Amino acid sequence: MAFSVASSYAKLRSIVDATPNAPLPSPASMQKATKALIASLPPTGLGEAATEAHLLNDLPGGFNGPKTSSNYYGFVTGGVFPIAEVADNIVTAFDQSPMVHLPDQSISTIVEDRALNMLVELLNLGPGWGGKTFTTGATGANILGLACGREYVVNSRLKNATGGTGVGELGIVAACSKASIKEIQVLTTMGHSSLYKAASINGLGRQSVKDVPVSKDEPWKIDVDKLERELQRSEDGIVSIVAISAGEVNTGKFAVSGLSEMKKIRELCDKFGAWLHVDGAFGIFARSLPKTAEFSSLIDLTAGLDLADSITGDSHKMLNVPYDCGFFLTRSADTLSSVFLNPNAAYISSGPDASIPSPLNIGLENSRRFRALPVYAVLLAYGREGLGEMFARQVRLARGISEFLKSSNEYELLPSNAISVAEEDRFENTHIVIIFRAKNERKNAELVKDINAIRKMYVSGTKWEGKPACRIAVSTWKVEVERDIQLATDVLKEVAVSSF
Ligand SMILES: *Cc1c(COP(=O)(O)O)cnc(C)c1O
């Protein structure tokens, strides 16, 4: 009998559906799956049927549960909406590569363009986002952000520069030398680790990333006066890219307090020729919460992020499409293409008057996955209201757990010593990340391990003020608020009883 993809999909579905809600596989299951893996190239192939059996029977027991469990709260992973999974299978089945805009051959670049436009709508970003592309994730998008920032800050100092004389053409050493630039700095607060990687890849260096926080107690908050002093260094040949953490991955908090602060930062960037980038991998989606009193404080906190020159977002997190899928938006299509232009490839031209730019000229890859389709599917299936309702459930769960932690004698909700606790840490500012620790220091060292050992929910470990801390990030579509508050508080109570 010929090998049938359809029957494989059916078997796969029944395995996924039968997977327990556990966020982690058991150690025995992990061992079994690891042992079953084949390590060397078979001289003659196993054949499709035997390989299928190996893939379906041996491997799933060795996978963790961001997709299958409703209670996986590690990192910020998102799950996978069923309709996104269907779309992703279509992506594989038809194997389109939206590299060149060829509207008479494939609609893939048009789908990508539509999906990106609808994302801009979902995020209430308004008009003017001329440069848009899907990336592998927020890391990829941050690389694009710093690359555009680098291009812009250098090119705008090359006074008589015309197209083609920027970093993209000259290289960073020659361009900076001609522009009398001694240093390019990236000003941020608690920038995501990928921002440092992006600084390295872009030739700025990890050491170029500098924190300008208001205080040690509120390290996520940007100090606008300090920022201004750093931007003034442009007079000495030190130019800047500003990277706003919105929200910060450890605490979920936002670097800016809202519209008036963003306006001020925008003015400063314009005055000193700096590029304004927002890393909103998950936080940017707070802008899509329902516009009700319940979420007004988060909507206010994220107002003004649209004043940026560029924005990083992740679809594989809050939007619950499969890995991997992020997106990058910029107001300056010219800056984006001056970095990513893939020149001298006449055979891949889509013609001079294409309305949609060829993705290979505005992003890292040439050949690339058709990762727009699951995003398109999710946006269509749920629309503004359906997605707003999902984001609301996620926030309600995070707030419900926070409330328990705040009133608990054993746990301490962090950050606890922020100066403006009354203001900044108001309950209504909780988005989807919460960070906490056990009050008992000795027990705190084991807290993450103890919570995860119960195997009902999974949390990540982190550090706060040099001490271990525990982090919960709610990002799956599977959230059921009351059920999951109950589950999380039961686990936290159980850990408290067993180990304090
Ligand atoms: C997750 C995250 C990133 C990195 O995203 P990837 O999708 O893992 O590449 C960058 N910035 C922030 C704020 C994040 O939360």
PDBQT file of the ligand as one rigid body, heavy atoms in Angstrom, charges set to zero:
ROOT
HETATM    1  C1  LIG A 601      10.743  36.404  23.373  1.00  0.00    +0.000 C 
HETATM    2  C2  LIG A 601      11.333  37.737  23.256  1.00  0.00    +0.000 A 
HETATM    3  C3  LIG A 601      12.364  38.001  22.346  1.00  0.00    +0.000 A 
HETATM    4  C4  LIG A 601      12.993  36.915  21.506  1.00  0.00    +0.000 C 
HETATM    5  O1  LIG A 601      12.030  36.335  20.723  1.00  0.00    +0.000 OA
HETATM    6  P1  LIG A 601      12.219  34.997  19.897  1.00  0.00    +0.000 P 
HETATM    7  O2  LIG A 601      10.888  34.841  19.304  1.00  0.00    +0.000 OA
HETATM    8  O3  LIG A 601      12.561  33.945  20.903  1.00  0.00    +0.000 OA
HETATM    9  O4  LIG A 601      13.287  35.211  18.911  1.00  0.00    +0.000 OA
HETATM   10  C5  LIG A 601      12.809  39.300  22.236  1.00  0.00    +0.000 A 
HETATM   11  N1  LIG A 601      12.299  40.271  23.003  1.00  0.00    +0.000 NA
HETATM   12  C6  LIG A 601      11.341  40.052  23.915  1.00  0.00    +0.000 A 
HETATM   13  C7  LIG A 601      10.828  41.190  24.742  1.00  0.00    +0.000 C 
HETATM   14  C8  LIG A 601      10.820  38.764  24.075  1.00  0.00    +0.000 A 
HETATM   15  O5  LIG A 601       9.852  38.543  24.967  1.00  0.00    +0.000 OA
ENDROOT
TORSDOF 0
